[in-house]
Amino acid sequence: MRFGIAGSIHVKQILATPQGLCPFKIDTEIISRDYQVHQEIKSVSESPENLVKISDLHFAYGERKVLNGINLKIQKGKVVAILGVSGSGKTTLLRLMGGQVKPQHGSVMVADRVVHELDDDGLYLLRRDMGMMFQMGGLYSDLSVFDNVAFPMRELTNLPEELIRDLVLMKLHAVGLRGASTMMTGELSGGMARRVALARAIALDPMLIMYDEPFAGLDPISLNVIANLIRRLNDALGVTSIVVTYDMSESLKVVDYAYFVHDGVVVAEGPAAEMFSSDNPFVHQFVHAQPDGPVAFHYPSNPYPVELGMS
């Protein structure tokens, strides 16, 4: 388990530190046990080239089909964007990766494990190595900035409060908000709230970080800050990041690879730099924000005259 960005505290270093030289009192037995649990899944994540592999994935909400045979791979250490219009199933993909829902057909493999086949203990262990930045941040409104970031550490580890304090300040410092640790979430701007959510997503130094519409509703400056933080933290922590978004201007600047999802399937994929010059009709319409193309303006319905009873 890594704590913080490059050059920060490592659990092995904590365990090797003589008690007399450590700035806080630690229970090495408890920390060692947490570290061993983390290593069980971390060792698996280091073996496959692709951290996430989705094969022939089908999913529906009742009668409404959302995914109709998705195939994609997320390579370790990369920032990958999943792009598509609203309602194309991007967030559903993240829910399937996290085991919140199960597919009707196909499989989702994370760290060489089929997510929907895991029992509760296996799923919880896998989720401990996942970070999630929710749409609009998803911060707890009754908790301070500090306590929001500390929440997963307190809930999922037995680390002493002195160490949690240092780690929280470290995470907040990484996103430029160490000075805002005592603020309540209602006092934050939209951009600040996203940065706090980002700090919480990396609280346990996960192997995989998922971002659900991280740029929605942000002004250009805040948007650029969040995009660059996603790139910098991914490279500094050596993690894998999945960015689900419909924003083109910033996402393709910071990601390594992009998948375009439409009508429940992957309609295009490739290195981000190639997407701007793609001749794929869907990609061209999406990248250049054109009204006419494969993505229709009107949701499928009966002909308008029929709805009005004119024919």
Helices and strands as residue ranges (DSSP letters): H 11-16, G 19-21, H 28-45, E 50-61, E 64-75, E 79-83, H 90-97, E 105-110, E 113-114, G 115-117, H 120-127, E 130-133, H 145-156, H 161-174, G 178-180, G 185-187, H 190-201, E 208-212, H 220-237, E 240-245, H 251-254, E 257-262, E 265-271, H 272-275, H 281-287, H 304-307
